[in-house]
Amino acid sequence: MAIPPVSRADFDQYFTPNYAPAPDVLVEGHGSRVVGQSGKEYIDLAAGIAVNVLGHAAPELVAVLEAQASKLWHLSNAYANEPAIALARSLVERTFADRVFLTNSGAEANEAALKLARRWAHDHHGADKYEIVSFNGSFHGRTLFTVSVGGQEAYRTGFGPAIPGIIHVDYNDMDAVGSAVSGRTAAVMMEPVQGEGGLVPADPAFAHRVRELCNANDALLIFDEVQSGVGRTGSLYAYMDMDVTPDILTTAKGIGGGFPIGGMLTTDPVAQSFVIGTHGSTFGGNPLAASVALEVLSIVDDPSFLGEVVRKAGLLRTRLLAIGQSTGAWSEVRGKGLWMGAVLSGDWEGRSKDIAGAGFEAGVMVLRAGANVVRLAPALNIPDEDLEEGLNRLEAAVHSLG
Ligand SMILES: Cc1ncc(COP(=O)(O)O)c(C=O)c1O
């Protein structure tokens, strides 16, 4: 059955009103170019919020998905399947981890990480060790546990009591984290670079201090690499460049290249607290998702691919700084790899939504990270000419508002 005719107005009629998407309905994408119902073509510098690492409809992923689609779609976790086993092994071989739990999204991966940390602390230290230390400005997803741990109060307001036992302190504040972590701490959860919080990187000394505090208090360090992972910063996972290794790492977004999948990675001793029956997911480990993710990892985790990410990141930063100069909208560009935020200043403060809207009008898709940061997270294989053209359109859009 073909999809019956639908319009952008139908979106507002049939969906719960918690989203406000751009005015066109997007129908097809190839590489870093997407076409809307209006017939207009957009350059995608958002990549589905840092998801489509190989662009839209990447031929390698289409081939893998089609092959798996005619073979085996779903079983449940009562039965093992080949793509999921191969994916878990691939993740273990490429990272610090010994074991993997597969999910469908970042929030579910974080939910699993937090539950595992509390269960591990309970098993090894008793019922009083359950506190989670996390950071103001952080984002970990939209389930009740993850909005409770996340450092953005707006996302937990009005949903009844948050999950108890969570302490929020300022990111990169050594003293504050030093007083928050104690013998009652089960885990510290942090993003190596706060993404939704505005592309704020952890100071290297701060990340080391958090690791030391976890060691000293027998608490687990959870790195949320849902947005920073899978090549985004120029290494497979951001921790690999930091000389700090977590006990638990969560991944999602980019790992499926656009197919929904996430995962929680951990060491063998910690994993032992997830004994049979303690946690689960109907779709986690789905063969379609796992086969795509296996292919994404094998393409991205290659020195020449990651080297190109770093080279393109240089182009992105230089051009963003030049746009900031020509428009006066920003002077600071933060972030790493193909993941950068232009920090609005002066009269432009608070206008990221206007800029994203004007960008779409001008034919480029960009993201926001709060009211004050225009965020770019293009496909990791975006052609140089598309990156250049997208940034030209962004510059024109900012000028049109000035
Ligand atoms: C760091 C981080 N963690 C978790 C999430 C939640 O992931 P999902 O939307 O797949 O549940 C996000 C999404 O933006 C994120 O950036």
The ligand as a Tripos MOL2 file, in Angstrom:
@<TRIPOS>MOLECULE
LIG
   16    16     1     0     0
SMALL
NO_CHARGES

@<TRIPOS>ATOM
      1 C1         23.5450   12.6370   25.6630 C.3       1 LIG1
      2 C2         22.1800   12.0900   25.3670 C.ar      1 LIG1
      3 N1         21.7030   11.0800   26.1170 N.ar      1 LIG1
      4 C3         20.4970   10.5430   25.8700 C.ar      1 LIG1
      5 C4         19.6860   11.0160   24.8750 C.ar      1 LIG1
      6 C5         18.3360   10.3990   24.6480 C.3       1 LIG1
      7 O1         18.3600    9.5780   23.5320 O.3       1 LIG1
      8 P1         16.9740    9.1060   22.8710 P.3       1 LIG1
      9 O2         16.2890   10.3420   22.3690 O.co2     1 LIG1
     10 O3         17.4010    8.1610   21.7850 O.co2     1 LIG1
     11 O4         16.1870    8.4380   23.9340 O.co2     1 LIG1
     12 C6         20.1500   12.0660   24.0590 C.ar      1 LIG1
     13 C7         19.2950   12.6050   22.9890 C.2       1 LIG1
     14 O5         19.4360   13.7520   22.5650 O.2       1 LIG1
     15 C8         21.4170   12.6210   24.3270 C.ar      1 LIG1
     16 O6         21.9050   13.6290   23.5850 O.3       1 LIG1
@<TRIPOS>BOND
     1     1     2 1
     2     2     3 ar
     3     2    15 ar
     4     3     4 ar
     5     4     5 ar
     6     5     6 1
     7     5    12 ar
     8     6     7 1
     9     7     8 1
    10     8     9 2
    11     8    10 1
    12     8    11 1
    13    12    13 1
    14    12    15 ar
    15    13    14 2
    16    15    16 1
@<TRIPOS>SUBSTRUCTURE
     1 LIG1         1 GROUP 0 **** ****
